[in-house]
Amino acid sequence: MTPGQPAPLSLFTLKEGIVESSAEQVLVDAFAADFQGLRHFGAKIGEALNLEPPWSGLLQEDDLTVAYAYFGEGTSPNDPGGGALIGKKALLYELLTKITSQSA
């Protein structure tokens, strides 16, 4: 695996506006950027449909899946949540299970 290439599975925590992980900083930065984009896109769709901001989001490509979920206390940038980045297509349910199990 080359530097910056997603590992089989990297988990991230979201707390008080900070993304943290034991993964390489390049992956943390990449996840943080994707998270912000997904969060913004979901909020715009929700706003257009008169819905609340989404509590989760997923971006899937052939060789990459990025997902995030909040842990139930809210959906603002400072609320706690988690995320995952994996270098393959992955099922939403499987990733959400791994992400939300971090809140325990």
LOLUM-222927 format. One record per residue (C-alpha): residue in one letter; x, y, z. Coordinates in steps of 0.25 Angstrom, whole numbers, plus 5000, padded with zeros to 4 digits. Layout:
! LOLUM-222927
AXYZ...
! end
This chain:
! LOLUM-222927
M500050005000T500550144996P500550265006G499150335005Q498450204999P497250165008A497550045017P496549935017L495750015028S496050145035L495150195046F495050335050T494350415061L493650545060K493650635073E493550785075G493850805061I495150725060V495350595052E496250495059S496850355056S498050265057A498150265042E499150345034Q498950495034V498750495019L497550405021V497050485033D497050615024A496450535012F495350485021A495050625027A494950685013D493950575008F493150585021Q493050735020G492550715005L491550605009R491050685020H490850815012F490250735000G489250665010A488850795017K488550865004I487650744999G486950745013E486750895012A486150884998L485150775003N484850845016L485550735024E486550735036P488050725033P488450575031W489050495042S489850405032G490450415018L491150325009L492050344996Q492350214988E493250194977D493850064971D495050074980L494650154991T493450175001V493350285011A492250295021Y491950375034A490850375044Y490550455057F490350385070G488950445073E489250575080G489050665068T489650685054S490450815056P491950815053N492250815068D491350695071P491950555073G491950455062G492850355054G493350325041A493950215032L494850215020I495050085012G495750054999K494649974993K493149974991A492449945004L491049935009L490450055016Y489849965027E491249895030L491950035031L490850095039T490949985049K492450005050I492350155051T491250155062S491850045070Q492950155073S491950225081A491850125092
! end
